[in-house]
């Protein structure tokens, strides 16, 4: 599952680490009601809702942006061999992601920038790779870009340990996926509006999108007539088109996350931005529209009933 599209002078390739990642609805969305789940089961086809198990289906995608001679990786997925005993859906992957990456024709040593929308385990895991029992930066020549607020928050969480439960796995994410980068690679902490690259009227920009985490960002690829946005975890699953106020269980601030999600979907519709999601099991970008009731829909999303 992958695709390549041109956005202005940028070429964007979706790389899928995991194509089928199922979750019980209330594991993802604890406040989803019976009626909402029943409605989703009726309106979402098997790409997104497994009728047999009752699970919502996600995927894990990363993105390679090539522009003006630069190669930029946005989000690096979950990574292999990451010890996450309290977050079992993230625990000890063993995928062929690096082989899929090589198939793009870009070597890991040719990557210029690596940026994470946020520092949850499934968005920064391939920042590092296990070599001879040592975590080393996967992209050795790259400068790793972190949102300043996001990096400080995770670094402080790790320093405040020891922790138990899920928080201990988040702290371990810092130790195996972030600290080796801070110690052994080039890196930079940036703020809203930081320009990653610009070429022939196309600009790749970091934009603040808080709520899921304090320093969550999206990556906008802007052109004169629109562009695309790599959305991270601002939106997790198409059920949030049906119910855009539905918060995901990992949202640090559900109300801010709700506002951020609504604003992003409205901008995609009004500014002609394609949505490039982290977790939808699709192999094409998504065009957002709003129906007569003001609800977001995605007419270009295969398998989603919007009527």
LUMLOGU-715939 format. One record per residue: residue number from 1; residue in one letter; x, y, z negated of N, C-alpha, C in turn. Coordinates in steps of 0.2 Angstrom, whole numbers, padded with zeros to 4 digits. Layout:
BEGIN
GUFI|n|res|n_px|n_py|n_pz|ca_px|ca_py|ca_pz|c_px|c_py|c_pz
GUFI|NUM|a|X|Y|Z|X|Y|Z|X|Y|Z .
...
REM end
This chain:
BEGIN
GUFI|n|res|n_px|n_py|n_pz|ca_px|ca_py|ca_pz|c_px|c_py|c_pz
GUFI|1|x|0004|-0006|0000|0000|0000|0000|0004|0006|0000 .
GUFI|2|x|0004|0010|0005|0008|0016|0006|0006|0020|0012 .
GUFI|3|x|0008|0026|0013|0007|0030|0019|0012|0035|0019 .
GUFI|4|x|0013|0038|0025|0017|0044|0026|0013|0049|0030 .
GUFI|5|x|0013|0055|0028|0010|0061|0031|0014|0067|0032 .
GUFI|6|x|0013|0071|0037|0016|0077|0037|0012|0083|0034 .
GUFI|7|x|0015|0087|0030|0012|0093|0027|0016|0099|0028 .
GUFI|8|x|0014|0103|0033|0019|0108|0036|0025|0105|0038 .
GUFI|9|x|0031|0107|0036|0037|0105|0038|0040|0099|0033 .
GUFI|10|x|0035|0097|0028|0037|0092|0024|0034|0085|0026 .
GUFI|11|x|0038|0080|0025|0036|0073|0026|0035|0070|0019 .
GUFI|12|x|0029|0067|0018|0027|0064|0011|0025|0057|0012 .
GUFI|13|x|0029|0053|0008|0028|0046|0008|0025|0044|0002 .
GUFI|14|x|0020|0040|0001|0017|0037|-0005|0021|0030|-0005 .
GUFI|15|x|0024|0029|-0011|0027|0022|-0012|0023|0019|-0018 .
GUFI|16|x|0021|0013|-0017|0017|0010|-0022|0021|0005|-0026 .
GUFI|17|x|0021|0006|-0033|0025|0001|-0037|0020|-0004|-0039 .
GUFI|18|x|0014|-0003|-0040|0009|-0008|-0042|0003|-0007|-0039 .
GUFI|19|x|0000|-0011|-0035|-0006|-0010|-0031|-0012|-0012|-0034 .
GUFI|20|x|-0012|-0016|-0039|-0018|-0018|-0043|-0017|-0018|-0050 .
GUFI|21|x|-0020|-0013|-0054|-0018|-0012|-0061|-0025|-0011|-0065 .
GUFI|22|x|-0028|-0017|-0067|-0035|-0016|-0069|-0035|-0015|-0077 .
GUFI|23|x|-0041|-0011|-0079|-0042|-0009|-0086|-0049|-0010|-0087 .
GUFI|24|x|-0051|-0012|-0093|-0058|-0012|-0095|-0060|-0004|-0095 .
GUFI|25|x|-0066|-0003|-0093|-0068|0005|-0093|-0067|0008|-0099 .
GUFI|26|x|-0069|0006|-0105|-0068|0010|-0111|-0061|0010|-0114 .
GUFI|27|x|-0056|0005|-0111|-0049|0006|-0113|-0046|0012|-0110 .
GUFI|28|x|-0049|0014|-0104|-0047|0020|-0100|-0050|0026|-0103 .
GUFI|29|x|-0057|0025|-0103|-0061|0031|-0105|-0066|0029|-0111 .
GUFI|30|x|-0063|0030|-0117|-0067|0027|-0123|-0074|0030|-0124 .
GUFI|31|x|-0075|0036|-0121|-0081|0039|-0122|-0086|0038|-0116 .
GUFI|32|x|-0085|0034|-0112|-0089|0032|-0106|-0095|0028|-0109 .
GUFI|33|x|-0101|0031|-0107|-0107|0027|-0110|-0109|0022|-0105 .
GUFI|34|x|-0114|0018|-0108|-0116|0012|-0104|-0119|0014|-0097 .
GUFI|35|x|-0123|0020|-0097|-0126|0022|-0091|-0121|0024|-0086 .
GUFI|36|x|-0115|0027|-0088|-0110|0030|-0084|-0106|0024|-0081 .
GUFI|37|x|-0105|0019|-0085|-0101|0013|-0082|-0106|0009|-0077 .
GUFI|38|x|-0112|0008|-0079|-0117|0005|-0074|-0117|0009|-0068 .
GUFI|39|x|-0118|0015|-0068|-0118|0019|-0062|-0112|0019|-0058 .
GUFI|40|x|-0106|0019|-0061|-0100|0018|-0058|-0099|0011|-0054 .
GUFI|41|x|-0102|0006|-0058|-0102|-0001|-0055|-0106|-0002|-0049 .
GUFI|42|x|-0111|0003|-0048|-0116|0002|-0043|-0113|0007|-0037 .
GUFI|43|x|-0109|0012|-0038|-0107|0016|-0033|-0100|0016|-0031 .
GUFI|44|x|-0096|0012|-0035|-0089|0011|-0033|-0088|0004|-0030 .
GUFI|45|x|-0085|0003|-0024|-0084|-0003|-0021|-0078|-0007|-0024 .
GUFI|46|x|-0076|-0013|-0022|-0071|-0017|-0026|-0064|-0014|-0026 .
GUFI|47|x|-0063|-0009|-0022|-0056|-0006|-0022|-0055|-0003|-0029 .
GUFI|48|x|-0061|0000|-0032|-0060|0004|-0038|-0064|0000|-0044 .
GUFI|49|x|-0068|-0004|-0043|-0072|-0007|-0048|-0073|-0015|-0047 .
GUFI|50|x|-0070|-0019|-0051|-0070|-0026|-0050|-0076|-0029|-0053 .
GUFI|51|x|-0081|-0031|-0049|-0088|-0033|-0052|-0087|-0039|-0056 .
GUFI|52|x|-0082|-0044|-0054|-0082|-0050|-0058|-0079|-0049|-0065 .
GUFI|53|x|-0074|-0045|-0066|-0072|-0044|-0073|-0075|-0037|-0076 .
GUFI|54|x|-0078|-0033|-0072|-0080|-0027|-0075|-0075|-0022|-0076 .
GUFI|55|x|-0069|-0023|-0073|-0063|-0018|-0074|-0063|-0013|-0069 .
GUFI|56|x|-0061|-0007|-0071|-0059|-0002|-0067|-0052|-0003|-0064 .
GUFI|57|x|-0051|-0002|-0057|-0045|-0004|-0054|-0041|0002|-0053 .
GUFI|58|x|-0034|0002|-0055|-0030|0008|-0054|-0024|0005|-0050 .
GUFI|59|x|-0019|0009|-0048|-0013|0007|-0045|-0007|0012|-0048 .
GUFI|60|x|-0001|0011|-0046|0004|0015|-0048|0008|0018|-0042 .
GUFI|61|x|0007|0024|-0041|0011|0027|-0035|0016|0032|-0037 .
GUFI|62|x|0021|0032|-0033|0026|0038|-0033|0026|0041|-0026 .
GUFI|63|x|0030|0047|-0026|0030|0050|-0019|0037|0053|-0017 .
GUFI|64|x|0039|0052|-0011|0045|0054|-0008|0043|0060|-0004 .
GUFI|65|x|0046|0066|-0005|0045|0072|-0001|0051|0074|0002 .
GUFI|66|x|0051|0074|0009|0057|0076|0013|0056|0082|0016 .
GUFI|67|x|0060|0087|0015|0059|0094|0017|0066|0098|0018 .
GUFI|68|x|0067|0101|0024|0073|0105|0025|0079|0101|0023 .
GUFI|69|x|0080|0095|0024|0086|0091|0023|0087|0089|0016 .
GUFI|70|x|0081|0090|0011|0081|0088|0005|0077|0082|0004 .
GUFI|71|x|0078|0077|-0001|0074|0072|-0003|0072|0073|-0010 .
GUFI|72|x|0066|0073|-0011|0063|0074|-0018|0059|0068|-0020 .
GUFI|73|x|0060|0065|-0026|0055|0060|-0028|0051|0063|-0034 .
GUFI|74|x|0044|0062|-0033|0040|0065|-0038|0037|0059|-0041 .
GUFI|75|x|0038|0058|-0048|0036|0053|-0052|0040|0046|-0050 .
GUFI|76|x|0042|0043|-0055|0046|0037|-0053|0043|0030|-0056 .
GUFI|77|x|0036|0030|-0057|0033|0024|-0059|0035|0022|-0066 .
GUFI|78|x|0033|0015|-0067|0034|0012|-0074|0041|0010|-0075 .
GUFI|79|x|0044|0007|-0069|0051|0004|-0070|0051|-0003|-0073 .
GUFI|80|x|0056|-0007|-0071|0057|-0014|-0073|0061|-0014|-0080 .
GUFI|81|x|0059|-0019|-0083|0062|-0021|-0090|0061|-0016|-0095 .
GUFI|82|x|0056|-0012|-0095|0055|-0008|-0100|0051|-0011|-0106 .
GUFI|83|x|0053|-0011|-0112|0050|-0014|-0118|0045|-0010|-0121 .
GUFI|84|x|0039|-0012|-0119|0033|-0008|-0122|0028|-0012|-0125 .
GUFI|85|x|0030|-0015|-0131|0025|-0020|-0134|0019|-0018|-0136 .
GUFI|86|x|0018|-0011|-0137|0011|-0009|-0139|0007|-0006|-0134 .
GUFI|87|x|0010|-0005|-0128|0007|-0003|-0122|0008|-0009|-0117 .
GUFI|88|x|0005|-0014|-0118|0006|-0020|-0114|0005|-0019|-0106 .
GUFI|89|x|0000|-0015|-0104|0000|-0014|-0097|0007|-0011|-0094 .
GUFI|90|x|0011|-0009|-0098|0017|-0006|-0096|0023|-0010|-0097 .
GUFI|91|x|0022|-0016|-0100|0028|-0020|-0103|0031|-0024|-0098 .
GUFI|92|x|0038|-0024|-0098|0042|-0028|-0094|0040|-0030|-0087 .
GUFI|93|x|0039|-0025|-0083|0038|-0025|-0076|0044|-0029|-0073 .
GUFI|94|x|0043|-0032|-0067|0048|-0035|-0063|0046|-0034|-0056 .
GUFI|95|x|0046|-0028|-0053|0043|-0027|-0046|0049|-0026|-0042 .
GUFI|96|x|0048|-0026|-0035|0053|-0025|-0030|0053|-0017|-0028 .
GUFI|97|x|0051|-0013|-0032|0050|-0006|-0030|0057|-0003|-0027 .
GUFI|98|x|0063|-0005|-0029|0069|-0002|-0026|0069|-0004|-0019 .
GUFI|99|x|0067|-0010|-0017|0067|-0013|-0011|0063|-0009|-0006 .
GUFI|100|x|0057|-0008|-0009|0052|-0004|-0005|0054|0003|-0004 .
GUFI|101|x|0058|0006|-0009|0061|0013|-0008|0066|0013|-0003 .
GUFI|102|x|0070|0008|-0002|0075|0007|0003|0072|0007|0010 .
GUFI|103|x|0066|0004|0010|0063|0003|0017|0061|0010|0020 .
GUFI|104|x|0061|0015|0016|0059|0022|0018|0065|0025|0022 .
GUFI|105|x|0071|0022|0022|0077|0024|0025|0081|0029|0021 .
GUFI|106|x|0078|0031|0015|0082|0035|0011|0085|0031|0005 .
GUFI|107|x|0092|0032|0004|0095|0028|-0001|0094|0032|-0008 .
GUFI|108|x|0094|0028|-0013|0094|0031|-0020|0099|0036|-0021 .
GUFI|109|x|0105|0035|-0018|0111|0040|-0018|0110|0046|-0014 .
GUFI|110|x|0105|0046|-0010|0103|0052|-0006|0098|0057|-0008 .
GUFI|111|x|0095|0055|-0014|0090|0059|-0017|0093|0065|-0020 .
GUFI|112|x|0090|0071|-0019|0092|0077|-0021|0089|0079|-0028 .
GUFI|113|x|0082|0078|-0029|0079|0080|-0034|0074|0074|-0037 .
GUFI|114|x|0073|0074|-0043|0068|0069|-0046|0064|0073|-0051 .
GUFI|115|x|0058|0073|-0050|0053|0077|-0055|0048|0073|-0057 .
GUFI|116|x|0046|0073|-0063|0041|0070|-0066|0035|0074|-0068 .
GUFI|117|x|0029|0072|-0066|0023|0077|-0068|0022|0077|-0075 .
GUFI|118|x|0024|0071|-0079|0024|0071|-0086|0028|0065|-0088 .
GUFI|119|x|0029|0064|-0095|0034|0059|-0097|0031|0053|-0100 .
GUFI|120|x|0025|0051|-0098|0022|0045|-0100|0026|0039|-0097 .
GUFI|121|x|0026|0033|-0099|0030|0028|-0097|0029|0026|-0090 .
GUFI|122|x|0023|0027|-0087|0022|0025|-0080|0023|0031|-0075 .
GUFI|123|x|0027|0036|-0077|0028|0041|-0073|0036|0043|-0073 .
GUFI|124|x|0039|0040|-0077|0047|0042|-0077|0051|0035|-0078 .
GUFI|125|x|0048|0029|-0077|0052|0023|-0079|0058|0022|-0075 .
GUFI|126|x|0057|0023|-0068|0062|0022|-0063|0067|0028|-0063 .
GUFI|127|x|0067|0032|-0068|0072|0037|-0069|0078|0034|-0070 .
GUFI|128|x|0078|0028|-0073|0084|0024|-0075|0083|0016|-0073 .
GUFI|129|x|0088|0013|-0073|0089|0006|-0071|0093|0003|-0075 .
GUFI|130|x|0092|-0004|-0077|0096|-0007|-0082|0102|-0011|-0078 .
GUFI|131|x|0108|-0009|-0080|0114|-0011|-0077|0119|-0014|-0082 .
GUFI|132|x|0120|-0020|-0083|0124|-0023|-0088|0122|-0021|-0095 .
GUFI|133|x|0115|-0021|-0096|0112|-0020|-0102|0113|-0013|-0104 .
GUFI|134|x|0114|-0008|-0100|0114|-0001|-0101|0110|0002|-0096 .
GUFI|135|x|0106|0007|-0099|0101|0011|-0094|0105|0017|-0091 .
GUFI|136|x|0105|0017|-0084|0109|0022|-0081|0104|0025|-0076 .
GUFI|137|x|0105|0031|-0074|0101|0035|-0069|0100|0031|-0063 .
GUFI|138|x|0094|0030|-0060|0093|0026|-0054|0096|0030|-0048 .
GUFI|139|x|0095|0037|-0048|0096|0041|-0043|0103|0045|-0045 .
GUFI|140|x|0109|0043|-0043|0115|0045|-0046|0117|0052|-0044 .
GUFI|141|x|0115|0055|-0039|0117|0061|-0036|0112|0066|-0038 .
GUFI|142|x|0106|0064|-0040|0100|0069|-0040|0101|0073|-0046 .
GUFI|143|x|0097|0079|-0046|0096|0083|-0052|0089|0081|-0054 .
GUFI|144|x|0088|0080|-0060|0082|0078|-0063|0078|0084|-0066 .
GUFI|145|x|0072|0085|-0064|0068|0091|-0066|0063|0089|-0071 .
GUFI|146|x|0063|0093|-0076|0058|0092|-0082|0055|0098|-0083 .
GUFI|147|x|0048|0098|-0084|0045|0104|-0087|0048|0105|-0094 .
GUFI|148|x|0049|0111|-0096|0052|0113|-0102|0048|0111|-0108 .
GUFI|149|x|0042|0112|-0108|0037|0110|-0113|0037|0103|-0114 .
GUFI|150|x|0036|0099|-0109|0036|0092|-0109|0042|0089|-0112 .
GUFI|151|x|0048|0091|-0109|0054|0088|-0112|0055|0089|-0119 .
GUFI|152|x|0054|0095|-0121|0054|0097|-0129|0050|0093|-0133 .
GUFI|153|x|0044|0092|-0131|0039|0088|-0135|0041|0081|-0136 .
GUFI|154|x|0043|0078|-0130|0045|0071|-0131|0051|0070|-0135 .
GUFI|155|x|0056|0075|-0134|0062|0074|-0137|0061|0075|-0145 .
GUFI|156|x|0056|0080|-0147|0055|0080|-0154|0051|0074|-0157 .
GUFI|157|x|0047|0071|-0153|0043|0065|-0155|0049|0060|-0156 .
GUFI|158|x|0053|0059|-0152|0058|0054|-0153|0063|0055|-0159 .
GUFI|159|x|0064|0062|-0160|0068|0064|-0166|0065|0063|-0173 .
GUFI|160|x|0058|0063|-0172|0054|0063|-0179|0053|0055|-0181 .
GUFI|161|x|0056|0050|-0177|0054|0043|-0179|0058|0041|-0185 .
GUFI|162|x|0057|0035|-0187|0054|0030|-0183|0047|0030|-0183 .
GUFI|163|x|0044|0027|-0178|0037|0027|-0177|0034|0020|-0177 .
GUFI|164|x|0027|0019|-0177|0024|0013|-0176|0019|0013|-0171 .
GUFI|165|x|0017|0008|-0168|0012|0007|-0163|0014|0011|-0156 .
GUFI|166|x|0008|0013|-0153|0009|0016|-0147|0015|0022|-0147 .
GUFI|167|x|0015|0026|-0152|0019|0031|-0153|0027|0029|-0152 .
GUFI|168|x|0028|0023|-0155|0035|0020|-0155|0037|0019|-0148 .
GUFI|169|x|0032|0017|-0143|0033|0015|-0136|0034|0022|-0133 .
GUFI|170|x|0031|0027|-0135|0032|0034|-0132|0039|0036|-0133 .
GUFI|171|x|0041|0035|-0140|0048|0037|-0142|0053|0033|-0138 .
GUFI|172|x|0052|0026|-0137|0056|0022|-0133|0057|0024|-0126 .
GUFI|173|x|0052|0027|-0123|0052|0030|-0117|0057|0035|-0116 .
GUFI|174|x|0058|0039|-0121|0063|0045|-0121|0070|0041|-0121 .
GUFI|175|x|0070|0036|-0126|0077|0033|-0126|0079|0029|-0120 .
GUFI|176|x|0075|0026|-0117|0077|0022|-0111|0076|0025|-0104 .
GUFI|177|x|0072|0030|-0104|0070|0033|-0097|0072|0041|-0097 .
GUFI|178|x|0073|0044|-0102|0075|0051|-0102|0082|0053|-0105 .
GUFI|179|x|0083|0050|-0111|0090|0052|-0114|0096|0050|-0109 .
GUFI|180|x|0096|0044|-0106|0101|0042|-0102|0102|0047|-0096 .
GUFI|181|x|0097|0050|-0094|0097|0056|-0089|0100|0062|-0092 .
GUFI|182|x|0098|0064|-0098|0101|0070|-0101|0109|0069|-0102 .
GUFI|183|x|0111|0063|-0104|0118|0061|-0105|0122|0060|-0099 .
GUFI|184|x|0119|0057|-0094|0123|0055|-0088|0121|0057|-0081 .
GUFI|185|x|0117|0062|-0081|0115|0065|-0074|0114|0072|-0074 .
GUFI|186|x|0114|0076|-0069|0112|0083|-0068|0104|0083|-0070 .
GUFI|187|x|0103|0088|-0074|0096|0089|-0075|0094|0097|-0076 .
GUFI|188|x|0088|0099|-0076|0086|0106|-0077|0079|0106|-0080 .
GUFI|189|x|0078|0110|-0085|0071|0111|-0088|0068|0117|-0085 .
GUFI|190|x|0062|0117|-0082|0059|0122|-0078|0053|0124|-0081 .
GUFI|191|x|0050|0130|-0078|0043|0132|-0080|0039|0133|-0074 .
GUFI|192|x|0033|0135|-0075|0028|0135|-0070|0030|0140|-0065 .
GUFI|193|x|0029|0138|-0058|0031|0142|-0053|0038|0140|-0050 .
GUFI|194|x|0042|0136|-0053|0048|0134|-0051|0048|0131|-0044 .
GUFI|195|x|0052|0134|-0039|0052|0132|-0032|0057|0126|-0031 .
GUFI|196|x|0055|0120|-0029|0059|0115|-0028|0063|0115|-0022 .
GUFI|197|x|0059|0117|-0016|0062|0117|-0010|0057|0122|-0005 .
GUFI|198|x|0060|0125|0000|0056|0129|0005|0059|0128|0011 .
GUFI|199|x|0055|0127|0017|0058|0127|0023|0052|0128|0028 .
GUFI|200|x|0054|0133|0033|0049|0134|0039|0042|0135|0036 .
GUFI|201|x|0041|0139|0031|0035|0141|0029|0031|0136|0024 .
GUFI|202|x|0034|0131|0022|0032|0126|0018|0036|0126|0011 .
GUFI|203|x|0032|0127|0006|0035|0127|-0001|0033|0122|-0006 .
GUFI|204|x|0038|0119|-0009|0036|0114|-0014|0037|0117|-0021 .
GUFI|205|x|0032|0117|-0025|0032|0121|-0031|0029|0117|-0037 .
GUFI|206|x|0032|0118|-0043|0030|0115|-0049|0024|0120|-0052 .
GUFI|207|x|0018|0117|-0053|0013|0121|-0056|0011|0118|-0063 .
GUFI|208|x|0010|0122|-0068|0007|0120|-0074|0000|0117|-0074 .
GUFI|209|x|-0001|0111|-0077|-0007|0108|-0077|-0008|0104|-0084 .
GUFI|210|x|-0009|0108|-0089|-0008|0104|-0096|-0015|0101|-0098 .
GUFI|211|x|-0015|0097|-0103|-0021|0094|-0106|-0019|0086|-0107 .
GUFI|212|x|-0017|0083|-0101|-0016|0076|-0102|-0010|0075|-0107 .
GUFI|213|x|-0005|0079|-0106|0001|0081|-0110|0002|0088|-0111 .
GUFI|214|x|0005|0091|-0116|0006|0098|-0116|0010|0101|-0111 .
GUFI|215|x|0014|0098|-0107|0018|0100|-0102|0017|0097|-0095 .
GUFI|216|x|0011|0094|-0094|0010|0091|-0088|0010|0096|-0083 .
GUFI|217|x|0013|0094|-0077|0013|0098|-0071|0010|0095|-0065 .
GUFI|218|x|0008|0098|-0060|0007|0095|-0053|0012|0098|-0048 .
GUFI|219|x|0013|0095|-0043|0018|0097|-0038|0014|0099|-0031 .
GUFI|220|x|0014|0105|-0030|0011|0108|-0024|0015|0109|-0018 .
GUFI|221|x|0013|0106|-0012|0016|0107|-0006|0012|0112|-0002 .
GUFI|222|x|0014|0118|-0002|0010|0124|0001|0012|0125|0008 .
GUFI|223|x|0007|0126|0012|0008|0129|0019|0003|0135|0020 .
GUFI|224|x|0004|0138|0026|0000|0144|0027|-0008|0143|0027 .
GUFI|225|x|-0010|0136|0028|-0017|0135|0029|-0019|0130|0024 .
GUFI|226|x|-0015|0128|0019|-0017|0123|0014|-0011|0120|0011 .
GUFI|227|x|-0011|0113|0012|-0006|0109|0009|-0008|0103|0006 .
GUFI|228|x|-0005|0101|0001|-0006|0095|-0003|-0004|0096|-0010 .
GUFI|229|x|-0007|0092|-0015|-0005|0092|-0022|-0004|0085|-0025 .
GUFI|230|x|0002|0084|-0027|0003|0078|-0031|0001|0079|-0038 .
GUFI|231|x|-0004|0075|-0040|-0008|0077|-0046|-0007|0073|-0052 .
GUFI|232|x|-0002|0069|-0052|-0001|0065|-0058|-0007|0062|-0062 .
GUFI|233|x|-0007|0064|-0068|-0013|0061|-0072|-0018|0067|-0074 .
GUFI|234|x|-0019|0072|-0069|-0024|0076|-0070|-0031|0073|-0069 .
GUFI|235|x|-0031|0068|-0064|-0037|0063|-0063|-0034|0056|-0062 .
GUFI|236|x|-0037|0052|-0066|-0035|0045|-0066|-0038|0040|-0061 .
GUFI|237|x|-0045|0041|-0060|-0049|0036|-0057|-0055|0039|-0053 .
GUFI|238|x|-0058|0037|-0048|-0063|0040|-0045|-0070|0040|-0049 .
GUFI|239|x|-0070|0037|-0054|-0076|0038|-0059|-0076|0045|-0061 .
GUFI|240|x|-0070|0048|-0061|-0070|0055|-0063|-0073|0060|-0058 .
GUFI|241|x|-0074|0058|-0052|-0078|0061|-0047|-0085|0061|-0049 .
GUFI|242|x|-0087|0055|-0051|-0094|0055|-0053|-0095|0058|-0060 .
GUFI|243|x|-0090|0058|-0064|-0091|0062|-0071|-0085|0065|-0072 .
GUFI|244|x|-0084|0071|-0069|-0077|0075|-0070|-0076|0077|-0077 .
GUFI|245|x|-0081|0077|-0081|-0079|0079|-0088|-0077|0073|-0093 .
GUFI|246|x|-0077|0067|-0090|-0075|0061|-0093|-0067|0061|-0095 .
GUFI|247|x|-0066|0061|-0101|-0059|0061|-0103|-0056|0055|-0103 .
GUFI|248|x|-0049|0054|-0101|-0045|0048|-0102|-0043|0047|-0109 .
GUFI|249|x|-0042|0041|-0111|-0040|0040|-0118|-0033|0043|-0120 .
GUFI|250|x|-0029|0044|-0115|-0022|0046|-0117|-0022|0054|-0116 .
GUFI|251|x|-0027|0057|-0115|-0027|0065|-0115|-0025|0068|-0122 .
GUFI|252|x|-0020|0071|-0122|-0018|0075|-0128|-0023|0080|-0130 .
GUFI|253|x|-0026|0084|-0126|-0031|0089|-0127|-0036|0088|-0122 .
GUFI|254|x|-0042|0084|-0124|-0047|0082|-0119|-0050|0088|-0116 .
GUFI|255|x|-0051|0094|-0120|-0055|0100|-0117|-0050|0103|-0112 .
GUFI|256|x|-0044|0104|-0114|-0039|0107|-0109|-0039|0103|-0103 .
GUFI|257|x|-0038|0096|-0104|-0038|0092|-0098|-0044|0092|-0094 .
GUFI|258|x|-0050|0093|-0097|-0056|0094|-0093|-0056|0100|-0088 .
GUFI|259|x|-0054|0106|-0091|-0054|0112|-0088|-0048|0111|-0082 .
GUFI|260|x|-0043|0109|-0084|-0037|0108|-0079|-0040|0104|-0073 .
GUFI|261|x|-0043|0098|-0074|-0046|0094|-0069|-0051|0097|-0064 .
GUFI|262|x|-0055|0101|-0068|-0060|0104|-0064|-0057|0110|-0059 .
GUFI|263|x|-0053|0113|-0062|-0049|0119|-0058|-0045|0116|-0053 .
GUFI|264|x|-0042|0110|-0054|-0038|0107|-0048|-0043|0105|-0043 .
GUFI|265|x|-0048|0102|-0044|-0053|0099|-0039|-0056|0105|-0035 .
GUFI|266|x|-0057|0110|-0039|-0060|0116|-0036|-0055|0120|-0031 .
GUFI|267|x|-0049|0120|-0033|-0044|0123|-0029|-0043|0118|-0022 .
GUFI|268|x|-0043|0112|-0023|-0042|0107|-0018|-0047|0109|-0013 .
GUFI|269|x|-0053|0109|-0015|-0059|0111|-0010|-0059|0117|-0007 .
GUFI|270|x|-0057|0123|-0011|-0058|0129|-0008|-0051|0131|-0004 .
GUFI|271|x|-0046|0128|-0006|-0039|0130|-0003|-0037|0125|0002 .
GUFI|272|x|-0041|0120|0003|-0039|0115|0008|-0033|0111|0007 .
GUFI|273|x|-0032|0109|0000|-0027|0105|-0002|-0029|0098|-0002 .
GUFI|274|x|-0025|0093|0001|-0026|0086|0000|-0024|0084|-0007 .
GUFI|275|x|-0027|0079|-0010|-0026|0077|-0016|-0022|0070|-0015 .
GUFI|276|x|-0016|0070|-0018|-0011|0064|-0018|-0011|0061|-0025 .
GUFI|277|x|-0015|0056|-0027|-0016|0054|-0034|-0011|0049|-0036 .
GUFI|278|x|-0010|0048|-0042|-0005|0044|-0045|-0008|0037|-0046 .
GUFI|279|x|-0014|0036|-0047|-0017|0029|-0049|-0023|0027|-0045 .
GUFI|280|x|-0025|0030|-0039|-0031|0028|-0035|-0028|0022|-0031 .
GUFI|281|x|-0031|0017|-0031|-0029|0011|-0026|-0031|0013|-0019 .
GUFI|282|x|-0028|0018|-0016|-0030|0020|-0009|-0023|0021|-0005 .
GUFI|283|x|-0024|0020|0001|-0018|0021|0006|-0019|0027|0010 .
GUFI|284|x|-0022|0033|0008|-0023|0039|0012|-0024|0044|0007 .
GUFI|285|x|-0022|0051|0009|-0023|0056|0005|-0031|0058|0005 .
GUFI|286|x|-0033|0062|0000|-0040|0063|-0002|-0042|0070|0000 .
GUFI|287|x|-0047|0071|0003|-0050|0077|0004|-0056|0079|-0001 .
GUFI|288|x|-0056|0084|-0004|-0061|0086|-0009|-0066|0091|-0007 .
GUFI|289|x|-0072|0089|-0008|-0077|0094|-0007|-0082|0094|-0013 .
GUFI|290|x|-0086|0099|-0013|-0091|0100|-0018|-0098|0099|-0015 .
GUFI|291|x|-0103|0095|-0018|-0109|0094|-0016|-0114|0100|-0018 .
GUFI|292|x|-0120|0100|-0016|-0125|0105|-0018|-0126|0106|-0025 .
GUFI|293|x|-0125|0101|-0029|-0126|0102|-0036|-0119|0104|-0040 .
GUFI|294|x|-0114|0105|-0036|-0108|0107|-0039|-0103|0102|-0041 .
GUFI|295|x|-0105|0095|-0040|-0101|0090|-0042|-0096|0088|-0036 .
GUFI|296|x|-0090|0087|-0039|-0084|0085|-0034|-0086|0078|-0030 .
GUFI|297|x|-0084|0078|-0024|-0085|0072|-0020|-0078|0071|-0016 .
GUFI|298|x|-0077|0066|-0013|-0072|0064|-0009|-0074|0061|-0003 .
GUFI|299|x|-0076|0064|0002|-0079|0061|0008|-0073|0057|0012 .
GUFI|300|x|-0067|0059|0011|-0062|0055|0015|-0059|0049|0011 .
GUFI|301|x|-0062|0047|0005|-0060|0042|0001|-0063|0035|0003 .
GUFI|302|x|-0060|0031|0005|-0063|0024|0008|-0066|0021|0002 .
GUFI|303|x|-0072|0019|0003|-0075|0014|-0002|-0079|0018|-0008 .
GUFI|304|x|-0079|0025|-0008|-0082|0028|-0013|-0089|0031|-0010 .
GUFI|305|x|-0094|0029|-0013|-0101|0031|-0011|-0102|0038|-0015 .
GUFI|306|x|-0103|0043|-0010|-0104|0050|-0013|-0111|0052|-0013 .
GUFI|307|x|-0115|0048|-0010|-0122|0051|-0009|-0126|0049|-0015 .
REM end
